[in-house]
Amino acid sequence: MLLAASALILLTLAGYAALCTVQPFAPCRACSGTGTRKVTRRGIKLCRRCHGARYRLRAGRRLTNAGRRLHADGTRTHRTRT
């Protein structure tokens, strides 16, 4: 039972990682992918979360990008003698 639950969790995480790799952007949840929040007499107000772009970066992709940036900043470049 425990082995099956662990395998199911790992399979779910692997599927989400593949989804973040293939499709890193998802429709904004605040505006449902329209890019607008309200239409007023003065004009259209853009969504605060996506700033009118209609898409947001997935949480898994944000985590992956932060990990890559941290690794790149923490590793030294190989110097060659001239």
C-alpha positions as CSV (number, residue, x, y, z in Angstrom):
1,M,0.0,0.0,0.0
2,L,2.8,2.4,0.9
3,L,4.8,1.5,-2.2
4,A,1.8,2.2,-4.4
5,A,1.1,5.6,-2.8
6,S,4.7,6.6,-3.2
7,A,4.7,5.5,-6.8
8,L,1.6,7.5,-7.4
9,I,3.0,10.6,-5.9
10,L,6.2,10.3,-7.9
11,L,4.2,9.7,-11.1
12,T,2.1,12.8,-10.4
13,L,5.2,14.9,-9.8
14,A,6.9,13.6,-12.9
15,G,3.8,14.5,-14.9
16,Y,3.7,18.0,-13.5
17,A,7.4,18.5,-14.3
18,A,6.8,17.3,-17.9
19,L,3.8,19.7,-18.1
20,C,5.9,22.6,-16.8
21,T,8.6,21.8,-19.4
22,V,6.3,21.5,-22.4
23,Q,3.8,24.2,-21.5
24,P,5.4,26.7,-19.0
25,F,2.5,29.2,-19.1
26,A,-1.1,28.8,-18.0
27,P,-4.1,31.1,-18.3
28,C,-4.3,33.6,-15.5
29,R,-6.7,32.5,-12.7
30,A,-7.7,36.1,-11.7
31,C,-9.0,37.1,-15.2
32,S,-9.6,33.7,-16.6
33,G,-7.2,34.4,-19.4
34,T,-8.9,37.6,-20.8
35,G,-6.3,40.1,-19.5
36,T,-8.9,42.5,-18.3
37,R,-10.3,42.9,-14.8
38,K,-13.1,45.5,-15.3
39,V,-14.6,47.6,-18.0
40,T,-15.4,51.1,-16.7
41,R,-16.5,54.3,-18.2
42,R,-12.9,55.5,-18.3
43,G,-11.7,52.4,-20.1
44,I,-10.5,48.9,-19.5
45,K,-8.6,48.0,-16.3
46,L,-5.9,45.4,-16.9
47,C,-5.5,42.4,-14.6
48,R,-3.2,43.1,-11.6
49,R,-1.8,39.6,-11.6
50,C,-0.9,39.1,-15.3
51,H,-0.7,42.8,-16.3
52,G,-2.9,42.1,-19.3
53,A,-0.6,39.4,-20.7
54,R,-3.4,36.8,-20.2
55,Y,-0.9,34.1,-19.1
56,R,1.1,33.4,-15.9
57,L,4.2,31.3,-15.3
58,R,3.4,28.0,-13.6
59,A,4.6,27.5,-10.0
60,G,6.7,24.5,-11.0
61,R,8.4,26.4,-13.8
62,R,9.1,29.4,-11.4
63,L,10.8,26.9,-9.1
64,T,12.8,25.3,-11.9
65,N,14.0,28.8,-13.1
66,A,15.0,29.8,-9.6
67,G,17.0,26.5,-9.2
68,R,18.8,27.0,-12.5
69,R,19.6,30.6,-11.6
70,L,20.9,29.6,-8.2
71,H,23.1,26.9,-9.7
72,A,24.4,29.2,-12.4
73,D,25.2,31.9,-9.8
74,G,26.9,29.5,-7.5
75,T,29.2,27.7,-9.9
76,R,32.5,29.1,-11.1
77,T,33.4,29.5,-14.7
78,H,36.3,27.4,-15.8
79,R,39.3,29.7,-16.5
80,T,41.7,28.7,-19.2
81,R,45.3,29.9,-19.3
82,T,46.2,32.3,-22.1
